[in-house]
Structures are given as C-alpha cells and as structure tokens.
C-alpha cells in the first residue's frame, strides 16, 4: 500500500478520548483473509453488553462467512455499488430489531436505538482486535428479510462487512479516493446544545 492509512484515517480531536474511537473507520477494501470463529465470538459478545431498555436485548445478528449460503444471501441483497467492494469481505452480517417487548408485546420505541448501541460495541471490539467493519444502508430490505426468513416482528436494520483491511488499489477510482481521504467530524458546537442551536460548551 502506497499510503499509511492507519495514520491518514486516524481521528483527530481537541479533547482527549480513548484511542479505540479514533482508530475506528469504515474501509471498503478488505483482504481476502478469513476471520477466526473465536474472534467472531469475542466481537459479538461485546454487543451482548450494550445498554437495553427493560433489558429486552432486541438485537439479532445473522452472520455469513464467505462461501456459505448466508453470506451469499446478504451479498445478493446489496446494491451493485456495495457489491463491487463487499465481494472481498470474509464476513457479511445483518442486524435486526425486535419491534415489541417480550414481557408486554407493546411497541419497543427503543429497539433501533438499542441495536445501534450493540452494533457500535461490536465494531469497537472488532477494532480492538485489528479488524474493520463497514455498515451499509444500500440493500433491499425486503429481499433480505425474505431470503433469511426474518419474522414480521423484526425491523431490518443494516448490513455489515467485516474483515481485515485490504489494498485500496483493488477499488474503483471513486471508492479509492474515498478510502484515501482523511476523516473529519463536525465540532461539538454543531451538535451538543445547551438550548437548541446554542452550544453547550
């Protein structure tokens, strides 16, 4: 690789935070190297401990490894632009949120929020193990639901690619440029308010 992406993609912040948050990013170039089952167990176990309304733990994750039928079903649901790079990922998985509480059958308004929290912890654990994940909204939710036989009581969430970082030269030119660009984030003043649109700090 012609560029040290570990340095290029490393987050910058005026306020010190844990290194893990700054190292995490979402590549499109994945190495065709398998991920050990023990690492996958660690990664998903991190999601197990996310906060959850009423401890419902509404998250469900369906995991496919390259070469098996689940990987193919998830891959086939992706849009062509995502397929063009996700084809190298050794692991594809999809998230789902149960819409109702099991104790009352009433709507769980926190379900998507809690699945997002579990997803974040999963990705950060992957980062700690030297792996990378990239979430994708570009897919056909109903095709994915049908192919994976997901019950109606579950909302389709996101699709994810997981694996070791690969060579950006394997990407098309547009994807390569995005891969090589430094990361930026809005300042806290743009989204942490005391009163609406008034910075809290």
Order of alpha helices (4+ residues) and beta strands (2+ residues): alpha-alpha-alpha-beta-alpha-alpha-beta-alpha-beta-alpha-beta-alpha-beta-beta
